[in-house]
Amino acid sequence: MDDNALMEYCLSLAEKGWPNVSPNPCVGALIVHNDQIVKEGWHQSFGSAHAERHAINSLNDNERKLLPESTLYVSLEPCNHHGKTPPCTELIIESGIRRIVVGYSDPNPLMCGRSLQRLRDAGIEVIGPLFDDFTTYPKGEIFMTGITRQRPYIILKWAQSMDNYLSVKEHCTKITNIETDVLVHKWRAESNAILIGYKTLITDQPQLTTRYYTGKNPIRYVLKDHREINISYEGFRFLLHENLVHELTNMYTMNNIGILLVEGGAYTLKKFIDIGFWDECRVITNKNMYIQNGVPAPNIQGILADEYTLGNNHICIIRPPE
């Protein structure tokens, strides 16, 4: 097997960690000796051992003796700083591995090639990075949003009638079918947090859980203003409209929120659209429902990235204009 073929498998291992590693990147690792995979590993959850450490530490004594003649394949440049775990570069150097193949350079300014130079300085042969375009990395756009914008990757989601209404005025209106409900709960399981507006909380009394899909419940946030300062709902965290940009930065830097799913009403969704704080929009349209006079759905301009149908529900995935 050649380096590229092994790296493709390494990248497939990386995706096994999704979404539990967020806001960290997905990473996979292989230890290969004489074209045979001795051990594999991947970053399994935020704060746990990185892929390289997971693979190396799971070796038995006989396998560990093979390291000087083995090659370490890792999908992303190893870390070279203290975070939730010690630097992987130090472990690699101490392990006795003499050759490493890297899929992508880490765009994080703390790394960005420094780790590879550290390994070379220690006498290790470094091959790669094999690929240049980080947008092709598994969930790379989500990781890059945090690095470059210091905020979560923001997904707007709403359901609307065929005539573009979110609901009957002042009433909770069921638009999605059960198949789409399961899909939405999958989206929630893939998100670190979910956000709605105060009016949606009062009108719909939503649970915002993953009860139709296996996965953890996201942290639940509600956007409110000072007039609503005295409200209290168990299990919800409250943010102020006036400090939204600051609150989103804190979500990422202080609370490790890598993905935020916004399921708010018209006012909340429009606020994110108006300030340009969105990375993906998921619109569900019930093809058989007409409300005629209700709460209008937001107007969003973007690029249609994907679309598909589940029963009478049509789902469109929209990206921001380039």
Beta strands, then each sheet from edge to edge (+ up, - down):
strand 1: 28-33
strand 2: 36-42
strand 3: 71-76
strand 4: 99-104
strand 5: 125-127
strand 6: 153-161
strand 7: 165-168
strand 8: 193-197
strand 9: 219-224
strand 10: 236-240
strand 11: 259-262
strand 12: 280-286
strand 13: 294-296
strand 14: 303-310
strand 15: 313-319
sheet 1: 2+ 1- 3+ 4+ 5+
sheet 2: 10+ 9+ 8+ 11+ 6+ 12+ 15- 14+
sheet 3: 7+ 13-
end
